[in-house]
Amino acid sequence: MEKHVNLSAQPSGLIYVADLISREEESQLIEFFENDQKKHPWKTAGVRAVRLVKHYGYQYPYTRKLELKLSDPIPSVINDIIIQKLSKIDVLANFKPDQAIVNRYLSGQGISAHADHPELFGDTVVSISLGCKATMIFNKEGCNTFNQIVKPRSIYVMQGEARYEWTHEMLKTKTQCTTRYSVTFREINKEYVRK
């Protein structure tokens, strides 16, 4: 039986910015992620997930443990192409990410409904989409739903209600595009860093 949901207005604190980077910069990033195998091989994102990830800055263990582990710093190519541009967006002027997680989704892979950990990470979460477009589905209390189309080279920012009161997910749908990458940026709570 299909669950009835109300299509709601955009969640407060959700900001979408199209075309943050150029096609050439997008290609450069994807090439870097695929060639960075010796130092940062792709790993499975947790026990049940099939998508692959790379962690820069700090590693997140995908468990209920409140623990972050130091990793290699965010590469300069990510800083130069993405992070420098984020600082020019008004609501991100003071955002200083110290963690970046790259997710690689093949066609038919998605991510289940979740909210980024409220204690491990700061008040702002930013994600950029590369390669393919996707639909991020935002849900609040199981009754309000908002769909955000995320095009390649665009970002979405979650703050306030969108960050803490809504979950977000991407359904497992087959697309003509074979591979999508997302890079998620956060400020970590150093209280939970374990050496």
N, C-alpha and C positions, 0 to 999 in steps of 0.2 A: 504494500500500500504506500502510495506516494505521500510524503509529508507536505502539508500545506505551509507555505512560507509567505510572508509579506515582503514584497520588493520595496526596500526602504530607500531613503535618501542617503547620499554619501556619508559615511561615518565622520563625525567630527574628528579632526586631527589627521585625516588621510589626505595626502597631497600627491598629485600626479604631475610629473614634468616630462614632456615628450622631447625626444632628440637631444639628450644631454651631450652625447658624443657623436662623432661622425662615423660613417660606414668604415672608413679606413682605420679609425681607432678601434672600432669593434673587431675588425679582422685581426688587428695587431694583438688585442687581448686574448682572443680565442686561440690564436697561434701560440701565444705564450703559455696559456693553460695546458695545451696539449703537448708542448715541448718540455715542460717543466717536470718531467717524470722522475729524473734521478733524485732531485731534491725533495719533491713533493708528489709522490705517486697518488693517484686517485684511491680513495678508500670508501668502503660502504658506510652510509650514514646510519649507524645503529644496527640493531639486530634484525628488525623487520623490514627496513627500507631497502630498496634496490637502487636508488639513485646513488651517484658517486659524488664525493666531496673532497675539497682541499681546504685546510685551515691555515690561516696566516695570522701572526700576532699572538693569538691564544687559541688553544684547542678546547672545544666543547665536547664532553664525553657522551652526549645523548642519553644520559641516565637521569635518575632523580637526584643523584648526588649534587650537592652544591660545590662544584669544583671546576676550576679552569686551570689548564696547564700552559705554561709559556711555550710558544712555538717560534719559528723563524719570523722575522719582521715582515710586514706587508711590503711586497716588492715595489720597487720604484716605478715600474710600468703602471701598476694600479694607482699609485699615488699621483703620478703625473697625468694620467688620462682621466681618472674619475674623481679622486678625492679633492684635487685642486679646484675642480669645477663645482663640487658640492658647496664649497665655502662661499661661493658667489650667490647662492640662493639664500634669500633673507632668513627664512626659518632655520637654515643650517649654518648660519654665520659662526656660531659658537660650537658647532658639532665637530669633535676631534676623534674620529674613530681609531681605535687601537686593535680592532679585530676585523678580519674579512674572511668570510666563508664562501667558497665557490661551489655551487651545486651544478652538476651536469645531469640533465634529464634527456633520455632518449624518447622518441615518439611512443606514447602510451604510458609513460611514467608520470607520476604526480607527487604531491605531498599532502599528507592528511591535515585535517583542521587542527590548528594549534595557535597559541599566542607565545611570543618569545618570552623566555623566562623573566619574570618581573624582578627577581633579586640579583641574578647574575649580570644583567645588562641594564644600561641606562634608559632614559626616557624617550630616546629617539632611535628608531631602526630605519635604515634606508636600504633599498634593494634595487639593483639595476638588472634589466633583462637583456640578454644577448642571443642572437641567432634566430630565434622564433618568437612569435607573439604567444601570449598565454592569457587565460582569464583567471584572475584571482577572485575567489569567492569569500566575501567577508560575512560572518554570521555573528549575531548578538543574541544570546540566551535562546538559541534554537528557533527563534520566530522572526527575526529581521534579517534580511539578506541583501547584500549589495555586490554586484559584479563589476569588477574593474578590469577592463581590457588593458593589458600591459604589452605595449609594442616593443620591438627590438630597439635598444639604445635609449630607452626611457627609464625613469626611476619612479618608485613610489615611496613616500615617506609616511611612517606611522608614528604619531605622537598622541598624547592625551587618550581619549576614548578609543580611537582606532588601535592604539598600542596595547591598552590594558583591558578593555571591555569587549573587544571583538576578536574572534578567531579568524584566521585566514587559511585558505587551502587552494590547491590546484588539482582538479580532477584528472584521472588517468584517461586521457583522450588521445586517440590516434590523430596525428596531423600530417600534412604533406611535408612539413619541415622535419628533418630527422633528429636534430639535436638543439636543445635550448640550454643556455647557461644563465645562472643568476649569481650575482655577487652581492652578499648581504653584509652591511657595515654596522657595527655596534661600538658603543663605549662600554667597557667591561667594569664591573665592580671589583676592584683589586683586593677587597677583603676575602674573596673566594679563590684567589690564585694559590695553587699548590705547586711546589717545586719538585 
